[in-house]
Amino acid sequence: MNLIFLGPPGAGKGTLADLASAEMGIPHVSTGEIFRSAIKNGTELGKKVKAIIDSGSLVPDEDTIALVREKLASPELGSGWILDGFPRTVPQAQALEGLAEYRGAVNFEIGNEEVVKRLSGRRVCRGCSRNYHVDFMPPRKEGLCDACGGELYIREDDREGPIRKRLEVYRAQTEPLIAYFRQRGKLIDVDARPAPDKVMDALRAALKKD
């Protein structure tokens, strides 16, 4: 089975992709993993992308598409895959149509305010980098890590301003993509607000129905 996972920051998409990958026995392939793999393997595309990334620039659509094409041809993806982070634009989605068939694009739906609540509540230990959440997974002692006693802090990208900026960019990029998949009858909407096990239940039900 081939699936595309869509979802804003804070939707839990990476966690859900890992859970679905383990359950379905198909690899979870992220755009970041594709880039790292190509760079590590020293392919011509990998060298080109490394130079682009090292310069601080964004990888153009044509190079991202070429890397995805290269990755999807890998033998380990013969039984299926979950694509996470690709496509990000309509041109990338159109290119994917020519690369592979897929069951659907799963749109993990969650509102902006819920995302802000999830991400702004995250705390990270300065000592061991362990993650906590003020509502969902608080430390035993406020402000201190259970594991090493280190100070807990808020990452800059977990502050409300940067979170809303990331959401603004995501919505601008993804709404046309959601419309694209919906028009083709390929969009599968799943409520991402509940706990991951409940979201997985909803995904299983949606795939049986689809």
KAZI-V161340 format. One record per helix or strand. SS is the DSSP state (~ for helix, > for strand). FROM is the first residue (numbers start at 1). TO is the last residue. If there is no record, write none. Layout:
BEGIN
ss: [SS;SS]
from: [FROM;FROM]
to: [TO;TO]
END
This chain:
BEGIN
ss: [>;~;>;~;~;~;~;>;~;>;~;>;>;>;>;>;~;~;>;~]
from: [2;13;27;31;44;61;75;81;90;104;112;122;131;137;144;151;156;160;187;196]
to: [7;24;30;41;54;72;77;84;97;109;120;125;133;137;144;153;158;183;191;209]
END
